[in-house]
Amino acid sequence: MHIKQEQQERHTLAVIVDNEAGVLARIAGLFTARGYNIESLTVTDISEDDLISRITIVTSASAPMMEQIIAQLERLVPVHKVVDLTALGPHVERELALVKVAGAGDHRIEALRLADVYRARVVDATTTSFVFEVTGGSDKIDTFVSLMREVGLVEVARTGIVAISRGKDAA
């Protein structure tokens, strides 16, 4: 017997919802109950009257599984719209990280040099440490954090991915 393994692909979803208590828990619960993993999750208010929010979710799934996730999300009452930005086409994704590095001497100089290469900004500095702000794609942030491990990484805080479709139309 041969079992066919479906190819998993990373997807970025934009979910427009009512901005009310419990909505995020219901959406996260939908993923948890079905064994889907959320790789990144961000939420922001998108309306002037604070009634609508946008949830950006990054997950990996096969094509049939993604169709099922979208269908289940669309059935939730507070959900107005679900857009698979990955399937829609070109879109922009960014993430922000705060990276704390401690060190002295050559390690301190190397941390500043690497920050310059990665266009990271120093947002806090003491005589023994820096906090860098770096923005970009997840790969860029992963690489920057990896390099900082070698020169005295202390701590990392990341926002999660935010994404928007390219072009003049809303997703």
Sequence and secondary structure as in RCSB ss.txt:
>XXXX:A:sequence
MHIKQEQQERHTLAVIVDNEAGVLARIAGLFTARGYNIESLTVTDISEDDLISRITIVTSASAPMMEQIIAQLER
LVPVHKVVDLTALGPHVERELALVKVAGAGDHRIEALRLADVYRARVVDATTTSFVFEVTGGSDKIDTFVSLMRE
VGLVEVARTGIVAISRGKDAA
>XXXX:A:secstr
        EEEEEEEEEE  TTHHHHHHHHHHHTT   SEEEEEE STTS EEEEEEEEEE HHHHHHHHHHHHH
STTEEEEEEHHHH  EEEEEEEEEEEE  THHHHHHHHHHHHTT EEEEE SSEEEEEEEE HHHHHHHHHHHHT
TTEEEEEE   EEEESSSS  
